[in-house]
Amino acid sequence: MTAPHPTPQPTPEPVAPLSPAPPGIRAVDGNRAALTLLVVQNVVSALLMAAGVPLGTALLGAFALVVLVALTIFREVIDVLRRDTRWRTPPAWGTALAAFVLAFLASRAFVLAVVTLFPESVNSVPQFLSRGADLWVLLLAAGLLIPFAEEVAFRGLLMRGHERAAGFTVAALTSTVVFSLAHGAPASVAGILPLAYVLARVAQHTGSLWNSVIIHALNNTLAVGLGAFVAGRLPTDTAQATDLLQNPALKLPLALGSLLFGTVVLAVLHLWLTPRPDPQARSAPGPWLSAALITVLLFGVVAALATLPAVTQWLTDLRGALR
């Protein structure tokens, strides 16, 4: 009896070498990008408006220069972001819309609390109003293009770099504080704070930067649209609303109730929008605080202080003395 011939084993296919992982975004690069966007956007738009350019056109011009700077000075780090999963993952529209509704409620509740306690703060909130053809330019620039640029800078570059250096929680908090303070006026900061935190967490939760772009664009478009709609339509006699906000018996309960409502909504959003696992988190531990980030924070603090009535009066007196 002959022994059976051994069955020939298939030759294993050669395994292709794994391609190296793309380099991640450094925290310092994200900080510099956020500072550059802030400076270019504010300086260029202010110079154009001082020259008589309408608001919408001025913001559109600022956006064009921001894009030019990003594609030249920050071309390498932008290329890294384009290869990142946050950029390549498509949006989750249902999650984005639900998060936007809740963030909008929390944001307006925080604003109501601040305005109720400090009625004079409402005068320092910038009004994005225009008319005629420039209104459509304003809707395009402030409602869509600038939110896109700010999300790339803050949630795309700054937050991604901080995630690599210190993890999800630190990155969400730092990007929230920096983005909020960059808006200057205390009432604006109070309204943007919950929105900014949701923008950070929704990007971490879904793994897509596009969801934060959607929420940001919806918020800005709604703000510009409502501002244009109510401009000139509000009654000139607002004594009843003023008395309601300044009534000592209602002032504190209304402020605390608004603050409590906004906090509860924000807590619900925090528990819902948990970050998804991501190999980028803490992949390059290191410092996330830099001179660029400190400059952004100082800019926000100085801008906020400049809106306080006492500081405003002091600046007015100083200008009068120098003339």
C-alpha positions in Angstrom: 0.0 0.0 0.0 1.5 3.3 -1.1 1.4 6.4 1.0 -0.9 9.2 -0.2 0.9 12.1 -1.9 0.8 15.2 0.3 -1.6 17.9 -0.9 0.3 20.8 -2.3 -0.2 24.0 -0.2 -1.0 27.2 -2.1 1.8 29.7 -2.2 0.9 32.7 0.0 0.3 35.9 -1.8 3.0 38.5 -1.1 1.8 41.1 1.4 2.1 44.6 0.2 3.9 46.9 2.7 1.6 49.2 4.6 1.7 52.7 3.5 3.0 55.1 6.1 0.3 57.0 8.0 0.0 60.6 6.9 1.5 63.1 9.3 -0.8 64.7 11.8 -1.5 68.3 12.4 0.7 69.9 15.0 -0.9 72.0 17.8 1.3 75.0 17.0 0.2 74.9 13.4 -3.4 75.0 14.4 -2.8 77.9 16.8 -1.1 79.9 14.1 -3.8 79.2 11.6 -6.5 80.4 14.0 -4.6 83.6 14.8 -3.9 84.3 11.1 -7.6 83.9 10.2 -8.6 86.1 13.1 -6.2 88.9 12.1 -6.8 88.8 8.4 -10.5 88.6 8.7 -10.9 91.5 11.1 -8.2 93.8 9.7 -9.2 93.4 6.0 -13.0 93.7 6.7 -12.4 96.8 8.9 -10.2 98.5 6.3 -12.6 97.8 3.5 -15.6 99.1 5.5 -13.6 102.2 6.5 -13.1 102.8 2.8 -16.9 102.7 2.3 -17.3 99.2 1.1 -20.6 97.6 2.2 -20.5 95.0 4.9 -21.2 91.9 2.8 -18.7 92.9 0.1 -16.1 93.6 2.8 -16.5 90.2 4.4 -16.3 88.6 1.0 -13.1 90.4 0.3 -11.7 89.3 3.7 -12.7 85.7 3.0 -10.9 85.8 -0.4 -7.7 87.0 1.3 -8.0 84.3 4.1 -8.2 81.6 1.4 -5.1 83.1 -0.4 -3.1 83.1 2.9 -4.2 79.6 3.7 -3.2 78.2 0.3 0.2 79.9 0.5 1.5 80.2 4.1 -0.5 77.1 5.4 -0.5 75.0 2.3 1.3 72.0 3.9 -1.0 71.8 6.9 -4.1 72.3 4.8 -2.9 69.3 2.7 -2.6 67.3 5.9 -6.2 68.2 6.8 -7.4 67.2 3.3 -6.0 63.7 3.9 -7.5 63.5 7.4 -10.5 61.3 8.1 -12.4 64.4 9.5 -12.3 65.9 6.0 -13.1 62.7 4.1 -16.0 61.5 6.2 -19.3 62.6 4.8 -21.8 64.6 7.0 -24.6 63.1 9.1 -27.4 65.5 8.3 -29.8 64.2 10.9 -27.3 64.5 13.7 -26.2 68.0 12.5 -29.7 69.3 12.3 -30.7 68.0 15.8 -27.5 69.3 17.3 -28.1 72.7 15.7 -31.6 73.0 17.2 -30.4 72.2 20.7 -27.3 74.4 20.4 -29.4 77.3 19.1 -31.7 77.0 22.2 -28.8 76.8 24.6 -27.1 79.8 22.9 -30.1 82.1 23.0 -30.8 81.1 26.7 -27.3 82.1 27.6 -27.6 85.4 25.8 -30.9 86.1 27.5 -29.4 85.5 30.9 -26.5 88.0 30.2 -28.8 90.6 28.7 -31.2 90.4 31.6 -28.5 90.9 34.2 -26.6 93.5 32.1 -29.0 95.2 29.8 -26.3 97.6 28.5 -24.4 94.7 27.0 -26.9 94.3 24.2 -25.5 97.5 22.7 -22.0 96.0 22.2 -23.3 93.0 20.2 -22.2 93.6 16.5 -25.2 93.8 14.1 -24.7 92.1 10.7 -27.1 94.2 8.7 -27.1 95.2 5.1 -29.6 96.1 2.4 -30.1 95.8 -1.4 -27.8 93.6 -3.4 -25.2 93.6 -0.6 -27.6 91.6 1.6 -27.3 88.6 -0.7 -23.5 89.0 -0.6 -23.7 89.2 3.2 -25.7 86.0 3.3 -23.1 84.2 1.1 -20.1 85.6 3.0 -21.2 85.6 6.6 -23.7 82.7 6.3 -21.6 80.2 4.3 -18.0 81.1 3.4 -16.8 82.6 6.7 -18.3 79.7 8.7 -16.4 77.3 6.4 -13.1 79.1 6.9 -13.6 79.3 10.7 -14.4 75.6 10.9 -11.3 74.7 8.9 -9.1 77.0 11.2 -10.7 76.2 14.6 -12.2 72.7 14.5 -10.1 71.5 11.6 -6.6 72.7 12.4 -6.5 74.0 16.0 -8.7 71.4 17.6 -7.1 68.5 15.6 -3.7 69.6 16.7 -4.8 69.9 20.3 -6.3 66.4 20.1 -3.0 64.9 19.0 -1.2 66.7 21.9 -3.7 66.4 24.7 -6.8 64.4 23.8 -10.4 65.0 23.1 -11.5 66.9 26.2 -8.7 69.4 26.2 -9.1 70.0 22.5 -12.9 70.6 22.8 -12.5 73.0 25.7 -9.6 75.0 24.3 -11.1 75.4 20.8 -14.4 76.4 22.5 -12.8 79.1 24.8 -10.6 80.5 22.1 -13.3 80.7 19.4 -15.8 82.3 21.9 -13.4 84.9 23.2 -12.3 85.8 19.7 -15.8 87.4 19.3 -15.1 90.0 21.9 -18.4 91.4 23.2 -19.5 89.6 26.5 -23.0 89.0 25.2 -21.6 87.5 21.9 -19.2 85.3 23.9 -22.1 84.0 26.1 -24.1 83.1 23.0 -21.2 81.5 21.1 -19.8 79.5 24.0 -22.4 76.7 23.9 -22.5 76.8 20.1 -18.7 76.5 19.9 -18.7 73.5 22.3 -21.3 71.7 20.2 -19.3 72.4 17.1 -16.3 70.7 18.7 -18.2 67.7 20.1 -20.2 67.1 16.9 -17.0 66.9 14.9 -15.5 64.5 17.4 -18.8 62.5 17.7 -19.4 61.9 14.0 -15.8 62.0 12.8 -16.7 64.6 10.2 -15.7 68.3 10.0 -18.7 68.8 7.7 -21.2 68.5 10.5 -19.7 71.5 12.3 -19.7 73.4 9.0 -23.4 72.7 8.6 -24.3 73.8 12.1 -22.1 76.9 11.9 -23.6 77.9 8.5 -27.1 77.4 9.7 -26.6 79.5 12.8 -25.0 82.4 10.8 -27.5 82.3 8.0 -30.4 82.3 10.4 -28.9 85.2 12.4 -28.3 87.3 9.2 -31.7 86.4 7.8 -33.6 87.2 11.0 -31.6 90.4 11.4 -32.6 91.5 7.9 -36.2 90.5 8.4 -36.8 92.4 11.7 -34.7 95.5 10.8 -37.1 98.4 10.6 -40.1 96.2 11.5 -39.8 96.4 15.3 -42.0 98.9 17.0 -40.3 102.1 18.1 -41.9 101.9 21.6 -40.0 99.1 23.4 -40.7 100.3 26.9 -42.6 97.2 27.8 -39.8 94.9 26.9 -37.2 97.1 28.6 -39.3 97.3 31.8 -39.6 93.5 31.7 -35.9 93.0 31.6 -35.2 95.6 34.2 -38.0 94.7 36.6 -36.2 93.9 39.9 -38.8 91.3 40.7 -38.3 89.4 37.4 -34.6 90.2 36.6 -32.9 87.5 38.7 -35.5 84.7 38.2 -35.5 85.3 34.5 -31.7 85.3 34.3 -31.3 82.2 36.5 -34.1 80.3 34.7 -32.5 81.1 31.3 -29.1 80.0 32.6 -30.5 76.8 34.0 -32.3 75.9 30.8 -29.2 76.6 28.7 -27.0 74.5 31.0 -29.4 71.6 31.0 -29.6 71.6 27.2 -25.8 71.8 27.0 -25.4 68.9 29.4 -27.8 66.8 27.2 -25.6 67.6 24.2 -22.4 66.8 26.1 -23.8 63.3 27.1 -25.1 62.7 23.6 -22.1 63.8 21.5 -19.4 61.4 22.9 -16.2 61.3 20.8 -15.8 58.3 18.6 -12.5 56.3 18.8 -9.8 58.0 16.8 -6.1 57.0 16.5 -5.2 60.7 16.2 -6.1 61.4 19.9 -2.9 61.7 22.0 -0.8 60.3 19.1 1.8 63.1 19.6 1.7 64.2 23.3 3.2 67.6 23.8 2.4 71.2 24.6 -0.6 72.7 23.0 -0.2 76.2 24.4 1.8 78.6 22.3 2.4 82.3 21.7 -0.2 82.3 18.9 -2.9 80.9 21.1 -2.1 83.3 24.0 -2.4 86.2 21.5 -5.8 85.1 20.4 -6.9 84.9 24.0 -5.5 88.3 24.8 -7.2 89.7 21.7 -10.6 88.4 23.0 -10.1 89.7 26.5 -9.1 93.2 25.3 -12.0 93.3 22.9 -14.4 92.3 25.6 -13.1 94.9 28.0 -13.3 97.6 25.4 -17.1 97.1 25.2 -17.6 97.8 28.9 -19.3 101.2 29.6 -16.6 102.4 31.9 -13.8 101.5 29.4 -15.8 103.0 26.5 -16.3 106.3 28.4 -12.6 106.3 29.2 -11.6 105.8 25.6 -14.0 108.6 24.5 -12.5 111.0 27.1 -9.0 110.0 26.0 -9.7 110.7 22.3 -11.2 114.0 23.3 -8.1 115.0 25.3 -5.8 114.1 22.4 -7.6 116.3 19.9 
